[in-house]
């Protein structure tokens, strides 16, 4: 399947703890380059998210942003485990009496003790899990849009491949006539100049000229490139780099045809081919 590298997705979720929103922007790039912007409390997700992106996408510059708007704080937000606090303070007093220099207990250190704020760790874990699940939705939405745009790109490429095939076929059909007309034009010029014609010499010159202007090999290679491009487009793997290479090969053959053009019709055919190839090359830059 053909995937575009240009796409955008946004997914939101309202939770008891606040609103989560993922945005993923994707543009064309030679390699896969993800950039993640996460709130500090969600930094633990960065490694798994990068790995998920590597599994799902082969190329593209991805800008991934998570926005979290906490819900307004309420009286029940912090639930202190009072029995545990009492035990901690009692233990601290016993230790303090055994020391030469008594110390004061820092309330913030008590609050940071595991289990003192009942339910907080559980709530954080749940929020991170919800953010991770929402990220999966955003990734699938992005991939779906890349597939939709890729489908349109495939249609455009296939149209240009048809046009190239038709132009190659018409050029192959007209070449014998073009060579014959060029042969007759050369003989007519000799006659007009009233030069004595050496038939053998003329035939040798015409053979050399025909060899120089022979484009059968270039036309065959263009047909081969068209067939290969269609084969690549029908595949299921990332194909952007392969298609980009094929565009270079297409362009090389079109340039050779232009250099061997012998009249305005063959010149126009070479120009048309270069236009089709350039149109394809521009579209291929957006394919994964």
N, C-alpha and C positions, 0 to 999 in steps of 0.2 A: 504494500500500500504506500502511496505517496503522501508524505507529511510535509506541510509547510513549516518553516521555522518562525513565522510571524503569527502570534496569537495572544490572547489575553483571557484570563479567567478570574472570577471573584466569587468567593463563598463566605457566607456569614452564618453565625450561630449565636443565639441568645441563651445564656446559662444563668443559673442562680447567682453565680459569682461575677457575671458581666458579659459583655458582647465580644465575640471573637470574629475576626475578619481576615481572610487570606486573599492576597492579590498576587498573581503571577503574570509577569509580562515576558514575552518571548520575541526575540528578533534574531535575524540571521547572523551567524558567526561561523568561523572556520572550524572551531572545536566547541565542545560543551563547556560553558563558563557560567556556573551558577553563583549568584550573589544573594545572600540571605540577610535580611534585616529582622531581628527578633527582639522582643522585650527581654530584659535581663533574666526575668524569672522563667523564661522558656528556652534558655541557652542549652539546656540538656538535650533539646531536640535537634540541634544543628547537625550532629554527625549522622543520625538515622535519616534525616531529611535529605542530606546530600547523597547518601547511598541510594535512597529511593529515586532521586532524580537521575542518577547515573544508570540505573536499571531501566528507566522508562524512556530516556531521551539519549540520542547519540550526538546531536549537534545543536547549537543555538546558545545565545546569551540569555540567561534566565534571571530576572530580577524578582526575588521572592520576598514578600513583606507580610508580616503578621502584625495586626493591630488589635490591642486588647483594651477595652474600656471597662474598668471595674464597676460593679454595681455599688450604689451608695451604701456606706457602712451602716450597720444596725447594731443594736445592743447585744444581739446574740452572735455577732461575728466571732468574738473571742470567747472561748469556753475554757476557763481555767480549771485544771484538775486540782482542787483544793487539798484533798488528802495527800496527794503527792507533794504539793508545796509544803505542807506542814512537816512531812517527813524530811524533806530536804533542809528546811530551816533548822529542825531539831538536830539533824546530823551536823550541820554547819556549826551550831552552837557548841556541841560536844567537842568538835575538833578545835574550835577557837579557844576553849578553856585549857586545852593541852599545849597551846602555843605561847611563847614568850610575849609575842606582840599580837594581841587580838585584832581581828580584821572585821570589816563590815561586809555584809553580803550585798552584792550588786543585784538589784531587782531584774535587770535585763538579762543577766546571766542565768537567773532562776527561770525566767520565761523561755530562754533558749534551751533549757534542759529537755531532752526527749520525753514527750508525753505530758508536759505541763500544759501546753495549749492543746486540749483534746480536740481531735477532729481536723486540725489545721493541715497536717501532713496528708491526711486522707483527701481533703478537699483539693489540695494542690495537685496531687496525683491524678485526681479525676479531671481537673481542668487541663492538665497536660495531655491526658489521654483523649479528651474531647478535641483539643487542638490538633493532635496527630490524626485523628479520624477525619476532621474537617479538611486537613491538608490533602488527604487522599482524594477527597471529593474535588478539590481544586485542581489536582494533578490530572484526574480523569477528565475534567471539564476542559482543561487546556489541551490535552491530547485529542479530544473530540473535535475541538475547533481547528487544531492543526491538521486533522484528517479532512475536515470539510474544505478548508482552503487548499489542501494538497490535491483534493479531487478536482478542484477548478483548475489548478496549475497543470494537472495531468491532461485535462481536456485541451488546454492551450498548446501544450507541447505536442500532443497527438495531431492537432490541426496543422502545426508547422511541419511535422514529419510527413504528413500526407502531401503538403505543398511541395516539399523538397523532392519527394518521390516522383510527383507529377512533372516537376521541372526537369529532373534528371532524365525521365523517360522521353520527354519532348526534345531535349537536347541530344539524346542518343539517336532519336529518329531523324533529326535534321542534319546530323553531322555528315553523312555521306553526300547529301546534296550540297552542303556548304563546301566540302572538299572538292567536289566536281566543279562547282561554280568558280572556285578559286583557281583550279587548274585551267579552266577555259579562259579566265581573265588573264592569266599569265601568258598563254599562247597568243591571245589577241594582242597583247602589248608587243610581243615579238613581231607579229604580223604588221602592226601599225608602224613599227620602226623599220620595217622592210629589211629585217635581218635574215640571213640564211639560217634556217633551222636545222640543227643537228638533232635528229629524233632521239638518238641514244642519249645524248647529253641532256636534252630536255626531260626525258623520262627519269634519268638519274636525279636531276634537281627536284622533280616533282615527288619522287619517292622520299628524298630527304626532307622535303617540306611537309609531306604527309606524316612522316614519323615525328617531326617536331610538333605538329599540331594535333597529334593523336591524343585524345582525352579518354579513351575507353577505360584505361586503368583508373583514372580519377573517378569516373562515373561508377565503376564497379565498387570502388571503395566507399563512395557515398551511399550506395545501396546497402553495403555491409554495415555502415555506421547507423543507418536508419533501422535496420533489423536489430542491431545490438541495443540501440536506445529503446526500442519497443520491448525487448526482452528485459532490460533493466527496470522499466516502468511497471512491468507486470510482476516484479519480485516483491518480496516482503521485508527485505532488509533495507537499512539506510542506503540511499542511492545518490545523494547529492554530489559527493566527490567523484563518483564514477561518471555521472552525467557531465560534470564540469570538464573532466578529461576528454569525453567524447566531443564536447563543443570545440575544444582545441583541434581535434582531428578533423571535424567537419570544416572548420575554418581554413585549415591547411589545404584541403582539397579544393575549396572554393577559390582560394588565392591562386592555386595552380591553374585552375580553369580560366581565371581572368587573365593570367599571363599568356595563355595559349589561344585566347580569343582571336578569331580571324575576321569577324565582321560585327556589325552592330547587334545582330540577333544573339550571337554567342556571348558577346559582352554583356548584354542585358540579362541573359540567363545567369551569368556568374554574379552579377550585381543582385539579382533577385535572391539567389541562394545565400549570399552574404547577409542580406536583410533578414531572411528567415532564421538563419543561424544566430544572428545577434539578438533577435527577439527571444529565441530559446535560451540563449546564454543569460540574459537578464532574469528570466524566470527561474532558471536553474539555481541562481544564487540564493533563492529563498527556500530551496528544498533541503530537507534534513539528510 
